[in-house]
Amino acid sequence: MDAEILSKVNQWLNGNYDDATKAAIKTMQAENETELLESFYRNLEFGTGGLRGIMGVGTNRMNKYTVGMATQGFANYLKKVYGDEEIKVAIAHDCRNNSRFFAETTANVFAANGIEVFLFSELRPTPELSFAIRHLGCKAGVVCTASHNPKEYNGYKAYWNDGSQLVPPHDKNVIKEVDAIASVDDVKWVGGEANITLLGKEMDDAYMDMVKGLSIYPEAIAKEHDLKIVYTSIHGTGITIVPETLKRFGFTNVTIVEEQATPDGNFSTVIYPNPEEKEAMSMGLNKAIAIDADILCGTDPDADRVGVGVKNHKGEWVLMNGNQTAVLAFAYMIEARKRKGIAKENDMIVSTIVTTDMVHEVAKLNDVNSYSVLTGFKWIADLIREKEGEENYIVGGEESFGLMIGDKIRDKDAVSAVALLCEMAAYEKAQGKSLFDKLIELYIAYGFYYESLISITKKGMNGQKEIAEMMEGYRKNPPTEINGSKVVELIDYEKQIGKDFESGDSWETGLPKSNVLQFITEDGSKISARPSGTEPKIKFYFSVKTKISNKAQFDTKQAELKSKIEGIIDSMNLK
């Protein structure tokens, strides 16, 4: 065994660790050396978003000690920044195995450092944590969740005082402080219990009041209060607050998928608790078909992502992708505010660089400012912060099933998204239409944009290297043509430069560095290449568009766009 790994193992066997941890290490030594190596070969990285990893003993696992050391580093940074000021933090957790334990560990360490802690008494959605930070005037926050990862994982997301995840300079600075914690002996584990206050119903009520305030057409809900809604929490935190939120909005006909209603860290009815996956939504879909529902909504374990199912123009149930949901939500917020006379001249919307450009077209044709930011809601929050007092943020989102409506929170929020999507469905039903009918109308009005995504995994030790070489190849020798259409623009977000190949002009992206490349072709197609920062995987996002003049053309035009994406994939040799 590598000497460095062996040294770490011995530190844990001889240090101030509990007996159960030491016993687990000895068992691995005797029975599973591979697992021992995996558990200790590196330290679990506190990245720009916090921690995420497999649960277990060792330096490369989520456990009491890695969580405690991370919290001590975070506490040290807060004290450096705020000095003698009162420091308050809010802490929440999801349904995952050990999430409550990790949340309590986090609370105890903060409290032992003299920091006032507001800990949710039970599991709650991540967006409520973001709201609570702002509502209580906290300097920071933490939610223990691994979002939609498999059951073996847990995580630790760190937030700043505006309710958003950490952005520069705080992200890097917190990482430095966490890295400086050399031992569990550097952690203050106990002694501040009096600094912990439990949060419950009062915060729930404040949060739901905020969400209720986002409603634009309560009269449509009053008319269509019996809209048939099917909701599944996929064993997650959404069950604690989504049904009650829908009730407060005025909906009276909500069917819960009971088989998935109990919070369960083992996610016993799904392989992967992600509403982006058809399998995770299948129980909800079957229920929606059975009762002839109007809309199906599903949320992920920490209730920040939402999946939506509706009947299409042929009466067939379909699951919408994140871009389609975003288009509906953005258009509703823009058009409805305009119809109601509550739109402001300085309204703005924000999406990420890999989200459909259709949302910008909707904004443009309605005289609303629109912006693109890097992937991740922390960047949307960062832009809101930058524009505060100048422009009025109304909605933001990204293709990976995330929406953030209104500026009272600063992270994606599936609770408000479910409520507003159901309100949209009620509004359209009152007009004699479905949400899918509305989607086609938007395609007719603003252009038919169609998106797809593929993810390529390069396994083995050389996986990351192969992906790096692929990106370098695109940079050195960018394609001049993709699927028969000339490449007219290349945007390199790592170099922070865009280039027009026809004019020779270049421009700065104005965004932080990110290892993403975008190719725009003469026919308006956009291809984005984005490697994962944590695993040997690269994602390719495809967006194509055409015009559609009536509903009867939808199927033909959609088939053409699907075929175009297949052609792009073939021409780039991505199969």
Summary of the structure (lengths in Angstrom):
residues: 575
radius of gyration: 24.2
end to end distance: 39.0
largest distance: 73.0
contacts: 2057
relative contact order: 0.09
helix: 42%
strand: 22%
